[in-house]
Each structure stands twice: as C-alpha cells, then as structure tokens.
Amino acid sequence: MEALQFFVVSSFAAALAIAIAAFGCGIAQGMGLKSAVEGIARNPESSGKVTVTMLIGLAMIESLCIYALVISLILIYAHPQAAAIAKLLGA
C-alpha cells in the first residue's frame, strides 16, 4: 500500500510541476514577445536583429518547460518502487 501511495504523490507532484512550469513559461514568453513587438514598433529597421534575438530567447524559455516535462516523466515512470506498484496493480 505504501508503494501505491508513493505513486499517487509522485503523479501529483509531476502534474503540479508541469502546471507551474507551463504557467511560468507562458508568462515569460508573453512578456518577451510584448517587448520584442514594442522594440520593433519603435524602430522598424531593427526588426531582423530583434526577431532573431526573440526567437533564441523563446527557445531558451521553452527548454525550461521541456526540462520540467522530463523531470515529471521521471517522477511518474522511473521511480524505485515501480515493481511493487506493478505487483499491487496485478500487472
């Protein structure tokens, strides 16, 4: 029973981690895009440099969310009591 409880807590932690990461990344990407559009509106000639820098920044922000997804998948699928949980569930 302890193994199943550990699995439930791990699943909840993974869901919470993804929710927080997605929220934070969404806010950060919105702020970055807003700033880039404002910069281009002030100086349209710099649109090429601003766009390239914005895309690199958005990729870095998105990688943080992907790292959170990887950690969440590790929490769900690669924990030390996986055999005990499978035995409890009859798999």
C-alpha positions as CSV (number, residue, x, y, z in Angstrom):
1,M,0.0,0.0,0.0
2,E,2.9,2.3,0.7
3,A,4.2,1.9,-2.9
4,L,0.8,2.9,-4.3
5,Q,0.7,6.0,-2.0
6,F,4.2,6.9,-3.3
7,F,3.0,6.6,-6.9
8,V,0.0,8.8,-6.2
9,V,2.2,11.5,-4.6
10,S,4.7,11.3,-7.4
11,S,1.9,11.7,-10.0
12,F,0.5,14.7,-8.2
13,A,4.0,16.3,-7.9
14,A,4.5,15.7,-11.6
15,A,1.2,17.3,-12.5
16,L,1.9,20.3,-10.2
17,A,5.4,20.7,-11.7
18,I,4.1,20.8,-15.3
19,A,1.4,23.2,-14.3
20,I,3.8,25.6,-12.7
21,A,6.3,25.3,-15.5
22,A,3.8,25.9,-18.2
23,F,2.3,28.9,-16.4
24,G,5.8,30.5,-15.8
25,C,6.9,29.8,-19.4
26,G,3.7,31.2,-20.8
27,I,4.0,34.4,-18.8
28,A,7.7,34.7,-19.7
29,Q,7.1,34.1,-23.4
30,G,4.3,36.7,-23.5
31,M,6.5,39.3,-21.8
32,G,9.3,38.6,-24.2
33,L,7.0,38.8,-27.3
34,K,5.5,42.0,-26.0
35,S,8.9,43.6,-25.5
36,A,10.1,42.5,-29.0
37,V,6.9,43.9,-30.7
38,E,7.4,47.2,-28.8
39,G,11.0,47.3,-29.9
40,I,10.1,46.8,-33.5
41,A,7.3,49.3,-33.3
42,R,9.8,51.9,-32.0
43,N,12.5,51.1,-34.5
44,P,11.2,49.1,-37.5
45,E,14.7,48.9,-39.1
46,S,15.9,46.7,-36.2
47,S,13.2,44.0,-36.8
48,G,15.7,41.4,-38.1
49,K,18.0,41.6,-35.1
50,V,15.1,41.8,-32.6
51,T,13.3,38.9,-34.2
52,V,16.4,36.6,-34.1
53,T,17.1,37.5,-30.5
54,M,13.5,37.0,-29.6
55,L,13.4,33.5,-31.2
56,I,16.5,32.5,-29.4
57,G,15.1,33.7,-26.1
58,L,11.8,32.0,-26.7
59,A,13.6,28.7,-27.4
60,M,15.5,29.0,-24.1
61,I,12.3,29.7,-22.2
62,E,10.6,26.7,-23.9
63,S,13.5,24.5,-23.0
64,L,12.9,25.1,-19.3
65,C,9.3,23.8,-19.7
66,I,10.7,20.7,-21.6
67,Y,13.1,20.1,-18.7
68,A,10.1,20.2,-16.3
69,L,8.3,17.7,-18.5
70,V,11.3,15.3,-18.5
71,I,11.6,15.5,-14.7
72,S,7.8,14.9,-14.4
73,L,8.1,11.8,-16.6
74,I,10.9,10.5,-14.5
75,L,8.8,11.0,-11.4
76,I,5.9,9.0,-12.9
77,Y,7.7,6.2,-14.8
78,A,11.2,5.7,-13.3
79,H,10.9,5.6,-9.5
80,P,12.4,2.9,-7.4
81,Q,9.1,1.2,-6.3
82,A,7.8,0.5,-9.8
83,A,8.0,-3.3,-9.3
84,A,6.0,-3.1,-6.1
85,I,3.3,-0.9,-7.7
86,A,3.0,-3.3,-10.7
87,K,2.6,-6.2,-8.3
88,L,-0.1,-4.3,-6.4
89,L,-2.0,-3.5,-9.6
90,G,-1.7,-7.0,-10.8
91,A,0.4,-6.3,-13.9
